[in-house]
């Protein structure tokens, strides 16, 4: 009798777990699940970079349940920031925690992938952007300008990905979430561009290269790696590329109608891997990104 009673309790408990798990993503089409899980890779990247940069520790301290036991980022560390920039980046960090939480509350998601946020990873990006090795090697954690330039690499990719995913979605729930994510990612990118724009004509020491030149070179690299034409713009462009084809200054990036550019997951993978190839991981994702879409290019099954 006692055995039967406990068997019944176990059965009911398992049923409860099953129904709770089914609630996440149960009303979301599979194609929408895949499209929403993909940017989780970037949201993890942003959350860790901004939290570590401002506080010196990341998700494992602030929200370990969201990391789900995924490996800690390689080389992440606190940056030497002024009080104002540290405050801004701290806000970004907590915003990104919210983004990870919102996505994982809607679809199952996956554990934090292995991320490379080391000085060497960012130095490689800058070397590739200029076509030669910078001396000394670029250190994203050294000061305000370096950290802002390193940050310039990240949120913009997320917002172009959301713009690209939007017309492919079917679920109103996912569409609403995506628009909410896009709004804040766009705001972060605008803040970063505005802060860099203020110091755009100043040299980034000790390289004798202005912040504007850095943003232009980083944008050109992303266009090259993405292999799909002009979808990134620095802080100063040819007048024909600027708003209404009439201005060189470019505090916000946009197409000929000043609308946000879009990117596919394939284009984003080519950029964040640093390889120009969605099948060849590396860069910020040494073992590749996670989720069905990213894994499909690595020749392995989805979650």
C-alpha positions in Angstrom: 0.0 0.0 0.0 2.8 2.4 1.0 4.7 1.5 -2.2 1.7 2.2 -4.3 1.1 5.5 -2.6 4.7 6.6 -3.2 4.6 5.3 -6.8 1.5 7.5 -7.4 3.3 10.6 -5.9 6.3 10.0 -8.2 4.0 9.6 -11.2 2.2 12.8 -10.4 5.5 14.6 -9.8 6.9 13.5 -13.2 3.7 14.6 -14.9 4.0 18.0 -13.3 7.6 18.3 -14.5 6.5 17.2 -18.0 3.7 19.7 -18.2 5.9 22.5 -16.9 8.6 21.8 -19.5 6.0 21.6 -22.2 4.8 25.1 -21.3 8.0 26.6 -22.6 7.7 26.9 -26.3 4.7 24.6 -26.5 2.7 27.2 -28.6 5.7 28.3 -30.7 6.3 26.9 -34.2 9.5 24.9 -34.5 10.9 27.4 -37.1 10.3 30.3 -34.6 12.0 28.3 -31.9 15.1 28.0 -34.0 15.1 31.6 -35.0 14.7 32.8 -31.4 17.2 30.4 -29.9 19.9 31.5 -32.4 20.4 35.0 -30.9 20.7 33.5 -27.5 24.3 32.9 -28.5 24.9 36.7 -28.9 22.9 37.6 -25.8 25.1 35.3 -23.7 28.2 37.0 -25.3 26.9 40.5 -24.5 25.8 39.6 -20.9 29.2 38.2 -20.1 31.2 40.9 -21.7 29.3 43.8 -20.1 29.0 42.2 -16.7 32.7 41.2 -16.5 33.8 44.6 -18.0 31.9 46.6 -15.3 31.9 44.3 -12.3 34.7 41.7 -12.8 32.3 38.7 -12.7 29.5 37.4 -14.9 26.5 35.1 -15.1 27.9 32.5 -12.7 27.7 35.1 -10.0 24.6 37.1 -11.0 22.3 34.4 -12.6 24.0 31.0 -12.6 20.6 29.3 -13.5 20.8 31.0 -16.9 24.3 29.7 -17.6 23.0 26.1 -17.0 26.5 24.9 -16.3 28.0 26.1 -19.5 31.7 26.8 -19.5 32.9 30.1 -18.1 34.2 32.7 -20.7 37.8 32.6 -21.6 39.8 35.7 -20.7 36.9 37.8 -19.5 37.9 40.5 -16.9 37.1 43.8 -15.4 38.0 46.8 -17.5 39.6 50.1 -16.4 36.6 52.4 -16.9 35.7 55.8 -15.7 32.6 56.0 -13.4 30.3 57.2 -16.2 31.3 54.4 -18.7 31.3 51.8 -15.9 27.7 52.9 -15.0 26.5 52.6 -18.6 28.1 49.2 -19.2 26.7 47.9 -15.9 23.3 48.8 -17.1 23.9 47.1 -20.4 25.0 44.0 -18.5 21.8 43.7 -16.5 19.8 44.4 -19.6 21.4 41.5 -21.3 20.7 39.2 -18.3 17.1 40.2 -18.8 17.3 39.3 -22.5 18.7 35.9 -21.8 16.0 35.3 -19.3 13.2 36.5 -21.6 14.4 34.1 -24.4 14.7 31.1 -22.1 11.3 31.8 -20.6 9.9 31.5 -24.1 11.9 28.6 -25.6 14.0 26.0 -24.0 17.3 27.4 -25.2 20.7 25.9 -24.3 23.5 26.3 -21.8 26.0 29.1 -22.3 28.4 28.2 -25.1 32.1 28.5 -24.7 33.0 32.2 -25.3 36.4 33.7 -26.0 36.5 37.2 -24.5 40.2 37.4 -24.1 42.4 40.3 -25.0 43.9 38.1 -27.8 40.5 37.5 -29.4 39.7 41.2 -29.6 43.3 42.0 -30.7 42.8 39.5 -33.6 39.7 41.4 -34.7 41.5 44.7 -34.7 44.5 43.3 -36.5 42.1 41.8 -39.2 40.3 45.1 -39.4 43.5 47.0 -40.3 45.2 44.3 -42.2 48.3 44.3 -40.0 49.3 43.7 -36.4 48.8 46.6 -34.1 51.6 47.2 -31.6 51.2 46.9 -28.8 48.3 44.4 -29.2 44.9 46.0 -28.8 43.6 45.5 -25.2 39.8 45.9 -24.9 40.0 46.2 -21.1 42.7 48.9 -21.0 40.5 52.1 -20.9 37.2 53.7 -21.9 37.9 54.1 -25.6 39.3 50.6 -26.1 36.3 49.1 -24.3 33.8 51.1 -26.2 35.5 50.1 -29.5 35.4 46.4 -28.4 31.7 46.9 -27.4 31.1 48.4 -30.9 31.7 44.9 -32.3 28.8 43.3 -30.4 25.2 44.7 -30.1 25.0 45.8 -33.7 25.2 42.2 -34.9 22.3 41.3 -32.6 20.0 44.1 -33.8 20.7 43.2 -37.5 19.9 39.6 -36.7 16.6 40.6 -35.2 15.7 42.7 -38.2 16.5 39.8 -40.4 14.5 37.3 -38.4 11.4 39.4 -38.0 9.7 38.7 -41.4 10.3 34.9 -41.0 8.4 34.6 -37.7 4.8 33.3 -37.3 4.1 33.4 -33.5 2.7 36.7 -32.2 4.4 35.9 -28.9 7.8 35.6 -30.5 7.3 38.6 -32.7 6.5 40.7 -29.6 9.5 39.4 -27.8 11.8 40.1 -30.8 10.6 43.7 -31.1 11.3 44.2 -27.4 14.8 42.8 -27.8 15.4 44.8 -30.9 14.4 48.1 -29.3 17.0 47.7 -26.4 19.7 46.3 -28.6 19.3 49.3 -31.0 19.4 51.6 -28.0 22.7 50.1 -26.8 24.2 50.4 -30.2 23.1 54.1 -30.4 24.6 54.9 -27.0 27.9 53.2 -27.9 28.1 55.1 -31.2 27.2 58.4 -29.6 29.9 57.9 -26.9 32.5 57.1 -29.6 31.2 59.9 -31.9 32.0 62.4 -29.1 35.7 61.3 -29.2 35.7 60.3 -32.9 38.5 62.6 -34.1 40.7 61.8 -31.1 43.6 59.3 -31.6 43.3 55.9 -29.9 46.7 55.7 -28.2 49.3 54.6 -28.9 48.3 53.8 -32.5 47.7 57.3 -33.9 44.5 56.1 -35.4 41.2 57.9 -34.7 38.2 56.3 -33.1 36.3 57.1 -36.4 38.9 55.2 -38.3 38.6 52.2 -35.9 34.8 52.1 -36.4 35.1 52.3 -40.2 37.7 49.5 -40.3 35.7 47.3 -38.0 32.6 47.9 -40.1 34.5 47.1 -43.3 35.8 43.9 -41.8 32.2 42.8 -40.8 31.0 43.5 -44.3 33.9 41.5 -45.7 33.3 38.5 -43.4 29.5 38.6 -43.8 29.9 38.3 -47.6 26.7 40.1 -48.3 27.5 43.6 -49.2 27.2 46.8 -47.2 25.4 46.2 -43.9 27.8 47.9 -41.5 28.8 51.5 -41.4 31.3 53.4 -39.3 30.9 56.9 -37.8 31.9 58.6 -41.0 31.0 57.5 -44.5 31.0 58.8 -48.1 28.2 61.4 -48.6 26.4 59.0 -51.0 26.1 56.4 -48.2 25.0 58.9 -45.5 21.4 59.9 -44.7 19.6 61.0 -47.9 23.0 60.8 -49.6 23.9 64.2 -48.3 26.0 63.9 -45.2 29.2 62.2 -44.2 28.6 62.1 -40.4 26.9 58.9 -39.5 26.0 58.6 -35.8 23.5 55.9 -36.7 23.9 53.2 -39.4 21.1 52.7 -41.9 20.4 51.9 -45.5 19.4 54.5 -48.2 16.1 55.0 -46.4 17.9 55.2 -43.0 16.4 51.8 -42.0 18.3 49.2 -40.0 20.2 46.6 -42.0 19.3 43.0 -41.7 21.6 39.9 -41.4 20.9 36.2 -41.6 22.3 33.7 -39.0 24.8 32.5 -41.6 26.2 36.1 -42.0 26.4 36.5 -38.3 28.2 33.2 -37.8 30.8 34.2 -40.5 31.5 37.4 -38.5 31.6 36.2 -34.9 33.7 33.1 -36.0 36.1 35.6 -37.6 36.5 33.1 -40.5 34.0 34.3 -43.0 32.6 30.8 -43.0 29.5 29.6 -41.1 31.0 26.1 -41.1 34.3 27.1 -39.5 34.0 28.1 -35.8 36.6 30.2 -34.0 36.9 33.8 -32.9 34.5 34.5 -30.1 33.1 31.0 -30.3 36.0 28.5 -30.2 33.7 25.4 -30.4 31.0 27.1 -32.4 27.6 28.6 -31.5 24.7 26.5 -30.2 21.1 25.9 -31.3 19.6 24.1 -34.3 20.6 26.7 -36.9 24.3 27.1 -35.8 24.7 23.3 -35.3 23.4 22.5 -38.7 26.4 24.2 -40.2 28.8 22.2 -38.0 27.4 18.9 -39.2 25.8 18.0 -35.9 22.2 17.7 -34.8 20.3 20.4 -32.9 19.3 20.4 -29.3 
